[in-house]
């Protein structure tokens, strides 16, 4: 069972992602963070195996939240979520060299985590 932390500032999107994680066999929802402080706290406390992090929020980019989470959880898989139509554009400046996944592809991606 892989534990998943969802980091998404928008309530409806984070709730939908949390539901998808909870409904995917082999995955367990470790928590949902809607702020930088909450994301760091939950990452430290829950020690998830996978972190789904929204990279569309500009203030999170400036704080390098994905890099901070990667430093806290060196063994976790960090998955950058994006709403842009071409995720390669979003990934160009990824400090963690982690590919971005379009939010519309999340159900298929979550199933791949359990394979």
C-alpha positions as CSV (number, residue, x, y, z in Angstrom):
1,X,0.0,0.0,0.0
2,X,1.5,3.3,-1.1
3,X,0.7,6.4,1.0
4,X,-0.1,9.5,-1.0
5,X,0.0,13.2,0.1
6,X,-2.0,15.6,-2.1
7,X,-0.7,19.2,-2.2
8,X,-3.2,21.4,-4.0
9,X,-4.5,24.9,-3.0
10,X,-7.9,24.8,-4.6
11,X,-10.5,23.0,-2.4
12,X,-12.5,21.4,-5.2
13,X,-9.5,20.0,-7.0
14,X,-7.8,18.8,-3.8
15,X,-11.0,17.1,-2.7
16,X,-11.3,15.4,-6.1
17,X,-7.7,14.2,-6.0
18,X,-8.2,12.9,-2.5
19,X,-11.2,11.0,-3.6
20,X,-9.4,9.5,-6.6
21,X,-6.5,8.4,-4.4
22,X,-8.8,6.9,-1.8
23,X,-10.7,5.0,-4.5
24,X,-7.6,3.6,-6.2
25,X,-6.8,0.1,-4.9
26,X,-3.2,-0.1,-3.5
27,X,-3.1,3.6,-2.5
28,X,-3.9,5.2,0.8
29,X,-4.5,8.9,1.3
30,X,-1.8,10.2,3.8
31,X,-3.2,13.7,3.8
32,X,-4.2,16.8,1.9
33,X,-2.3,20.1,2.2
34,X,-3.6,23.4,0.9
35,X,-0.8,25.7,2.0
36,X,3.0,25.6,2.1
37,X,3.1,25.3,5.9
38,X,0.6,22.5,5.8
39,X,2.4,20.6,3.0
40,X,5.8,20.7,4.9
41,X,4.2,19.7,8.2
42,X,2.3,16.8,6.6
43,X,5.3,15.6,4.6
44,X,7.4,15.5,7.8
45,X,4.7,13.8,9.9
46,X,3.1,11.4,7.4
47,X,6.2,10.3,5.4
48,X,4.2,9.5,2.3
49,X,5.6,7.4,-0.5
50,X,4.1,9.7,-3.2
51,X,3.5,13.4,-3.2
52,X,1.1,14.9,-5.8
53,X,1.9,18.6,-5.9
54,X,0.2,21.3,-7.8
55,X,2.8,23.3,-9.7
56,X,0.4,25.9,-11.2
57,X,0.4,28.1,-8.0
58,X,3.0,30.8,-8.7
59,X,3.7,31.5,-5.0
60,X,4.6,27.8,-4.5
61,X,7.0,28.0,-7.4
62,X,8.8,31.0,-6.0
63,X,9.1,29.2,-2.7
64,X,10.4,26.1,-4.5
65,X,7.9,24.0,-2.6
66,X,8.6,20.9,-4.8
67,X,12.3,21.1,-4.0
68,X,11.6,21.5,-0.3
69,X,9.4,18.5,-0.3
70,X,12.0,16.5,-2.2
71,X,14.6,17.4,0.4
72,X,12.3,16.3,3.2
73,X,11.4,13.0,1.5
74,X,14.3,11.9,-0.6
75,X,12.8,8.4,-1.1
76,X,9.3,9.6,-2.0
77,X,8.1,9.9,-5.6
78,X,7.3,13.6,-6.3
79,X,4.7,14.0,-9.0
80,X,4.2,17.6,-10.3
81,X,0.6,18.2,-11.4
82,X,-0.2,20.8,-14.0
83,X,-3.2,22.3,-15.7
84,X,-1.2,23.4,-18.8
85,X,-2.0,21.6,-22.0
86,X,1.7,20.7,-22.6
87,X,3.3,19.5,-19.4
88,X,6.7,19.6,-21.0
89,X,6.5,23.4,-20.9
90,X,5.8,23.3,-17.2
91,X,8.7,20.9,-16.6
92,X,11.4,22.9,-18.3
93,X,12.5,24.5,-15.0
94,X,11.7,21.7,-12.6
95,X,14.3,21.9,-9.8
96,X,13.7,18.2,-9.1
97,X,13.9,17.0,-12.7
98,X,10.5,15.5,-12.1
99,X,8.2,15.3,-15.1
100,X,4.8,17.0,-14.9
101,X,1.5,15.1,-15.3
102,X,-1.6,16.9,-16.7
103,X,-4.3,16.9,-14.0
104,X,-6.7,15.3,-16.5
105,X,-4.4,12.2,-16.7
106,X,-4.4,11.6,-12.9
107,X,-6.8,8.6,-12.8
108,X,-4.6,6.7,-15.3
109,X,-1.4,7.8,-13.5
110,X,-2.7,6.7,-10.1
111,X,-3.5,3.2,-11.4
112,X,0.1,3.0,-12.8
113,X,1.5,3.6,-9.3
114,X,0.0,0.4,-8.1
115,X,1.2,-1.8,-11.0
